[in-house]
Amino acid sequence: MSSLSNRQIKLAARPVGLPKASDWEAAVSVARDPEPGEALVKVLYLSLDPAMRGWMSDQRSYMPPAKLGEPMRAGGVGVVVASNDPALAAGDYVYGWLNAQEYATLKAASLAKLDANVAPLPAYLNVLGGPGMTAYFGLLDVGKPQAGNTVVVSGAAGAVGMTVGQIAKIQGCRVVGIAGGAEKCAYLVDELGFDAAIDYKAGPVAAGLREHCPDGIDVYFDNVGGDTLDACLARLAMRARVVICGAISQYNATSAIKGPSNYLSLLVNRASMTGMLVFDYRDRFPEAVRAMVGWMAEGKLKSREHVVEGGVAAFPETLLMLFRGENFGKLVLHVADA
């Protein structure tokens, strides 16, 4: 029998507005031994994602709500401690829905084996994980960029936005990022090769778009929604493509979600606006991973993670960093060493 103590952060209540301390419950259990077909995994890193705010709600969505009284849903990277399935062995690194806890006992078939020699483990929660897959398919399949296009991405200093911009540059596009703060904007241009960056904290986004997109926006990749989406809709070029990936500005709203008032620009410019979910492309993930690994090896694609220390107990406060715009790159919580 396992005697491993398993600290967990459980969802105690459905938040109203920003999640608060009373929405969480810290608990301790004993890690469960793996039954046939299962593996016991020690959680090393957890992914913190804006989508979590939606999962905490009980509203209809693309995934069932996270369950009250259970460890909060979270993707993570871990190491197999014990296995009762021939597909996995102790010492294997894996990715899966490990959730906000120190140990997870899961079906081996639900875990993806990782190669730590290809990339650092946190990168599997970023460029080689869900955010990278979102950027790859959202931009290439939905946005359909063409060489010479002007591509604008909001939330550009976040996990998805950074990768969208870099892939757009690889495709020969002109790229403008929207981010908060001079440091983030400088990084986008100086380190990632964006052609320009608009600091939404320094002035109106609309003014920055007029300056940096004089001929309009051909592809807008939206991670923010709200006023930023409206500003970009007003600047669309003919037959532009708008990719709706996220709307972090709206996730903690306590009133009705703000919809786009400039939507008639879609009509005037014969443009399209399409929502995308990365789960629709699950069968093609290997294609994207191969491309990403190749671009990383060529030095064309960088994976930046904002790793926070503190173990699983730091999960609630770390999540809030997303909604305060404090993360710089993919937000990852370091739970334990291997």
N, C-alpha and C positions, 0 to 999 in steps of 0.2 A: 504493500500500500504506500502511496505517495505521502510524504510528510512535508511537502513544499508549501510554505505559506504564500498565499496568493492575494495580494492587495488589489482592490478593484475600485473603480469610480463608476457608480451606478447613476442612471437617470432617475431622479426622484420625483420630478414634476415637469409639466410642459411649460417652458418659459413664456413670459409675456415681455416682449422687447428683448433687450440683451439678457442672456443667461446670467443668473445670480447664484450666490453660494447655496441658497436653499433649494435650488433646482438639482443639486447633486447630493449623493450619499457615498461616503467612504466606507468600505467594508473589507473584511478579511475572510477568506475561505481557505480550504485546502485544495490544492490542484488535483484534479481527477486523473487517475491512471488511464492510459489509453486502452480502449476495448479493441477487438479485432477490426482492422481497417482504419484505425485512428492513430494519431500521433500527439504527444505532449510537447508543446512548444514554449520556450522561454522568450518572452517579448523583449526585443532589443530597441526598436524604434517604432513610434506611432505617427501616422500621418494626421495632421490637423488641416481640415478643409472647410471652406465656406459652406459647402453643401450640408455639413453637419447640422447647421441651424435649421434647415428644412426637415431633416430626419427627426429632430427633436419635437416637431410639431405633429399634431394628429390629423393634419389636412391631407387630402388625397394627393398623391404624387407618384413619381416613377418608381419609388421603393416604399415598402410598408414603413410606417413610423417606427423609430427605435422604441423598444419596449420599456415601460416603467419598471423599476426594480431590477433591471439587468445592466451589466456593464455596457457603457456607451459604445455604440457601433463605431469602429475605426479600423481602417486598413493598417497593416503593420508588417514589419520584417522581424523575424525571429530565428532562433536556432532550435533544432529538434533535440529534446532532452531524452525522450524515449519514444520508440515507435513499435506499433503492433501491425505494421503493414510493410510488405517487402519493397514498396516503392520509395520509402524514406528510411534513412538511418540516422542514428544519433550523430550530431555534428553537422548535419545538412542545414544550410540556410534556406529559409522559405519566406514567401509572401502569402498573406491571406487576411481574412477578416478576423484579426486577433483580438480586437476590442480593447477598451481601456482597463487593462489588468496586467499583471506580471506574468501570468501563465495562461495558456489556452489549450484545451484538448479538443481537437477537431478531426473530421474525416480527412484522411491523407489525400483523398482525391480533390479536396477543396483547397489544397495548398500547392503553390507553384515553387519549384526548386530554383534557387538563385545561384549564380556563379560570382563569388566575391572577387574573382580575379579580373572580371570584365569591368567592373565599376565599384566604387565604394557602396556599401549597403544603403545609405540614405538616398543615393541616386535612384534606387529602385522604387522609391516613393515619389520621385520627381520625374526627370526626363524619361527614365525607363519604366515608369509606373503610370498610374491613372492620369496625372496632369500632362505627361508627355503624350500619352495616347489621345487625350482630349485635344491637345494642340495640333497634333499631326492630322487627325481625321477631320477635326473641325475646320482647320484652315484649308487643307488640300481637297477634301471631298465636298465640303459645304461651301467654303469661300471661293474655291477654284481660282486661285491667283494666277496671273499671267505675268511674265517678265515685263517690267516697266510699270506695272500697276502700283498705285499708292495704297498701302495697307496701313490701317490705323488699328491699334489694339489698346484697350483700356485695361486697368489693373496690370500694366506692363511690367511692373517690378515684382509681380507675384509669380507663382509656379507656372501656371498656364501661359500667362502673358509673355514672360521671358522667352519661352520656347516658341510660341507663335511668331514673335518678331524675328527670332533667329532662323526659323524655317523659311519665313517669307524672304529674308535676305538670300538664303541659299537658292530660292526660286528666282532670284533676280529682280525682286521688287524693291520699291522705295518704302521704308518703314518709319512710321511715326508712333511713338509710344506715349501713353498718358499715365502719369504716375504722380505720387505725392512726395514732394521734397527734392531739394537740389541734389542731394547725394544720390538718390535713386535715379534721377534723370541723367546725371553725369555718367553713372554706371552703364545705363542703357546705351548711350552714345559711345563712350570711350572704350568700354570693355566688350559689349555685345554687338557693336557695329550698327545700331539703329541710326537712321539718317537724322532724326530729330526727336526730341522728347518735350512734352508739354507738362509743366508742373501745375496741377490743378489747385495746389495750395497757394500759388503765387499770383494767380490771376484767372480770368474767365477762360474756360476751355474753348469757347467759340472763337475768341480772339486768337488763340494759339493755332486753331485749325485754319483760320483764314490766312495766317502767316505761313504755315508749313504745308498746307494742302491747297495751293492756289487753283489747281485744276480739279479739285474735288477728291472724294474718297472712293476708290474702286472696291475695296474690301474693308469692312469694319468688323472686327472681332470684339464682341461686347462681353465683358466680365462684370460690369458695374451696374448698368441700367440707369434709371432715373434721369437726372439732368444731363449726365454725360451722354447717354443714348440719344436724348433729344438734340443735343448740340451736334452730334455726328450725323444724325438723320438730315439735319438742315444743310449738311455739306456734301451730300452724296453726289457722285458723278453718274452719268447715264449708265444704266444697267448695272449698277453697283450691287454687291452681295453683302448682306448683313448677317453675321453669324451670332445667334443668341446662345451664349454658353452659360452665363450666370448673371446675377443682379445683386451683388453684395450690398449695394447701397439700400436695398429694400428688405433684406432678410429679417431685420429686427424692427421693422415698422409696426407700430401699434394701431395704425389707421390703414385705410385702403392703400394698396400698392399703387404707386404713381406710374401710370401708363404713358406711352409716348404721344405727346401732343403734336409732334411734327411728322406723324405717320403718312400724311399726304405726299411727302417727298418720295415715298415709294411709288406712288402713282405717277407723279410728274416725271420722275427719272426712270420709270419702268424697271424699278429695282426690286429685289427680293429680300425677305427677312425670314430666316429659317432657324428654328431651334435644333440643338443637337445634344445627344446624350452619348457618352463614350461607350456605354454598355451595348449599344447597337452594333458596335464594331468589334466585339469580343473575338470573333473568329479570325479577325485580321490582325490581331495584336502582334503576332510574330513578324509580320511584314513591317510594321512600324518599328519594332525593336531592332530589327536588322538595319533599317535605315538610320536610326538614331545612333546605334553603336558605330556604324560606319562614319557618320558625320563627326562623332566625338573623336574617333581615332584620327580623323583628318584635321582636327582642330577647328572645325566649323561650328560646333555646337558645345556650349558650356552648360553644366548643371550646377546651379547654386542652391544650397540648402541653408536655411536658417535653423540651426539645431539648438534647442533649448534644453538645458539640464534641469534636473529636479525630480526625475522619476515619475511614476504614474500619479503621484499626489499632486503634481503640478499641472495636470491635464486641464482642469476647469479654467485656471487663470491663463494658461497658454492659449487656449481656444480664443479668448477675448482679444488677443493680439491681432487676430485676423480682422476683426471689426473695428479696431482702432487704427488700422493701417500701419502697425508696428513691425510686421514681418518684412524681410528683405530677401526675397527668394522663397523657395518652398518651406513652409513651416513644419518642422519635425520635432517631436519630443523624444529625447533620449531616455529610455526607461531603464536599461541595464546594459552592462558589458556582456559579451559572449562568455 
